[in-house]
């Protein structure tokens, strides 16, 4: 592996006192999906079983009246002399009845998680804690922090007073995050305020040490501050809510211990699936394009089947002579339609020429058809 970048080590007064190499686990791939999945399942493992009483809603003597009385067959309270007698009981739709599907204590409360997944999630959370942008995106106030990850020399592990712890945090610029957590203290919404969980507050810095020489007693009373031994790193602390980027304050020995916890002699460090995540650049590179097969032509398009009764082209493939006859017929029909106006005008002209002599013919017919008076001169005919 190439030489890793150096991390500054600060004294309790906030001045740089040395350098140390960045552990290899800080360069692990960051997988928020794995962190979210593992956190969700780990967070289920501290739940306490609860259920309603198995006798709730059933502490009354009731029996169904059966059929034939025009009432529902729900169990009814027996007896008389009170409004309770005759009322429905036991059912979830009844007043004073049990709930639907009463909860049981043997629900599946806990979840098993693959060890490799848990280790991958912790490594991703450690790597994210070394990225200032992710730490700030999580809401931590690190404007005055000189460097991320923030490493302090081992004398921090010997601090025994909370006043000394506040001075140390102020010197290294981490006190703003503690004050942010303290100012966020609110009364919890919901019934938890009456169940010994009255207050909620934001998370502050996480102090990670190698040996507890009093550091637990010094920092544990500061609001939002949590402590963790490097040998017992917990994802619930490194990524609260499943969100990577916890602000961590390391002691130098704790940071150096990561090289033995993770690596050849310890837990394996996850590796990136791809060294270069720019997939488009890889595919379009000359090295890849030179060995790829040429682009395949599009699938052959088949023409839609046509009906030879309506399409001459389809008919020509089956019977060229019939197609020629139909084409000739269509041409003749087109010619007839073109000459239709001329023929109609000619016929109308002939009819019009005949109509001009129609009145004269009617007069002539009337004249020749008129019957004369044959008895005008008596019965002498021809005399």
TAGI-V740097 format. One record per backbone hydrogen bond with DSSP energy under -1.0 kcal/mol. CO is the residue of the C=O (numbers start at 0). NH is the residue of the N-H. If there is no record, write none. Layout:
co:CO nh:NH
co:CO nh:NH
This chain:
co:4 nh:21
co:6 nh:19
co:8 nh:16
co:8 nh:17
co:9 nh:152
co:10 nh:13
co:14 nh:10
co:17 nh:8
co:19 nh:6
co:22 nh:25
co:23 nh:26
co:24 nh:27
co:30 nh:34
co:31 nh:35
co:32 nh:36
co:33 nh:37
co:34 nh:38
co:35 nh:39
co:36 nh:40
co:37 nh:41
co:38 nh:42
co:41 nh:44
co:43 nh:46
co:52 nh:55
co:54 nh:57
co:60 nh:77
co:62 nh:75
co:74 nh:88
co:75 nh:62
co:76 nh:85
co:83 nh:86
co:86 nh:76
co:88 nh:90
co:89 nh:97
co:90 nh:93
co:93 nh:96
co:106 nh:108
co:113 nh:117
co:114 nh:118
co:115 nh:119
co:116 nh:120
co:117 nh:121
co:118 nh:122
co:119 nh:123
co:120 nh:124
co:121 nh:125
co:122 nh:126
co:123 nh:127
co:124 nh:128
co:126 nh:129
co:127 nh:130
co:130 nh:134
co:131 nh:135
co:132 nh:136
co:133 nh:137
co:134 nh:139
co:135 nh:138
co:149 nh:249
co:150 nh:9
co:151 nh:251
co:152 nh:155
co:153 nh:156
co:154 nh:157
co:155 nh:158
co:156 nh:212
co:160 nh:164
co:161 nh:165
co:162 nh:166
co:163 nh:167
co:164 nh:168
co:165 nh:169
co:166 nh:170
co:167 nh:171
co:168 nh:173
co:168 nh:174
co:173 nh:177
co:174 nh:178
co:175 nh:179
co:176 nh:180
co:177 nh:181
co:178 nh:182
co:181 nh:184
co:185 nh:199
co:189 nh:192
co:190 nh:193
co:191 nh:194
co:191 nh:196
co:197 nh:187
co:199 nh:185
co:204 nh:225
co:205 nh:248
co:206 nh:227
co:207 nh:250
co:208 nh:229
co:210 nh:212
co:213 nh:217
co:214 nh:218
co:215 nh:219
co:218 nh:221
co:221 nh:224
co:223 nh:203
co:225 nh:206
co:227 nh:208
co:228 nh:231
co:233 nh:236
co:233 nh:237
co:234 nh:238
co:238 nh:241
co:239 nh:242
co:246 nh:205
co:248 nh:207
co:249 nh:151
co:250 nh:254
co:251 nh:255
co:252 nh:256
co:255 nh:258
co:256 nh:260
co:257 nh:261
co:260 nh:266
co:266 nh:262
co:276 nh:278
co:277 nh:281
co:278 nh:282
co:279 nh:283
co:284 nh:288
co:285 nh:289
co:287 nh:290
co:306 nh:309
co:306 nh:310
co:310 nh:314
co:311 nh:315
co:312 nh:316
co:314 nh:318
co:318 nh:322
co:319 nh:323
co:320 nh:324
co:321 nh:325
co:322 nh:326
co:323 nh:327
co:324 nh:328
co:325 nh:329
co:326 nh:330
co:327 nh:331
co:328 nh:332
co:329 nh:333
co:330 nh:334
co:331 nh:335
co:332 nh:336
co:333 nh:337
co:334 nh:338
co:338 nh:342
co:339 nh:343
co:340 nh:344
co:341 nh:345
co:342 nh:346
co:343 nh:347
co:344 nh:348
co:345 nh:349
co:346 nh:350
co:347 nh:351
co:348 nh:352
co:349 nh:353
co:350 nh:354
co:351 nh:355
co:354 nh:357
co:356 nh:360
co:357 nh:361
co:358 nh:362
co:359 nh:363
co:360 nh:364
co:361 nh:365
co:362 nh:366
co:363 nh:367
co:364 nh:368
co:374 nh:377
co:378 nh:380
